[in-house]
Amino acid sequence: MPDGLPTEIDLTRPSAARVYDYFLGGAHNFEIDRQLAEQIASMTPNLAATMRSGREFLRRAVRVLLDAGIDQFLDIGSGIPTVGNVHEVAQGVNPKARVVYVDIDPVAVAHSRELLAGNELTGVIHADLREPERILAETRQLGLIDFSRPMGILLAGVVHFIPDADRPEAILAALRDVAAPGSFLVISHSTFEDQPQEMLDAQRLSARTATEITLRSRAQVTGFFGDWTVLEPGVVHMPLWRPDSPSDVDEHPERFGAFGGVARYDQPAG
């Protein structure tokens, strides 16, 4: 196997994490992934920019959490931690920041463990978002995150892989329920709202991977935050969420096809 990866990894079927890595300019992908990526890109030429927009949204959100004093992060659906990922952003500001990455893709996990070897403040878990109790249990076992203190729960570009039949609302509630007051939840999620037909057609190609995408509305994405306080400017198209500069906002931010938002768990009154 390439790079000594486990033999059980199926290289005959594209992986969403590896396709994502390809669009971000990473090196941890295979020919089968590049073929699907190029097919998608031929239908939606701005898709690589969309992927980068999602990564930039995540970076901005992490910086906001760092400014609020958060120093521990649970990043679920992390993919392959290439340049500019959460631990680099967080530990670049606070060298003591701790990050636990979680992903369902064995290739993403294998590469993550390889890339993060020697970084004692990061951990990697191979798990499915649909098993929140397992994720939380294994996170506790790693001993990197103190659940009695505020943390950042990051769900960037992953909840849309959970179909309605798997009750994503209940999954999100299980994650929120263990968080201490002062914690934050970050979500970015693909949408059908304001999208041209070619973008919707490209999204449907995700059915060829093991992780088909479910497009949702702004109202549905907002509902995933439960009763937590959604920060300004709300759940918006990703480039509109606290851009570093007005010039960073595209004339048509909706073309990136996803919403982003951040919410805080405020101490309940009484």
Secondary structure, DSSP 8 states (H G I E B T S, - for coil): -GGG--TTS-TTS--HHHHHHHHTT-S---HHHHHHHHHHHHH-TTHHHHHHHHHHHHHHHHHHHHHTT--EEEEET-----TT-HHHHHHHH-TT-EEEEEES-HHHHHHHHHHTTT-TTEEEEE--TT-HHHHHHHHHHHT---TTS--EEEEET-GGGS-GGG-HHHHHHHHHHT--TT-EEEEEEE--TT--HHHHHHHHGGGGSSS------HHHHHHTTTTSEE-TT-SEEGGGSS-SSGGGS-S-GGGG-EEEEEEE------
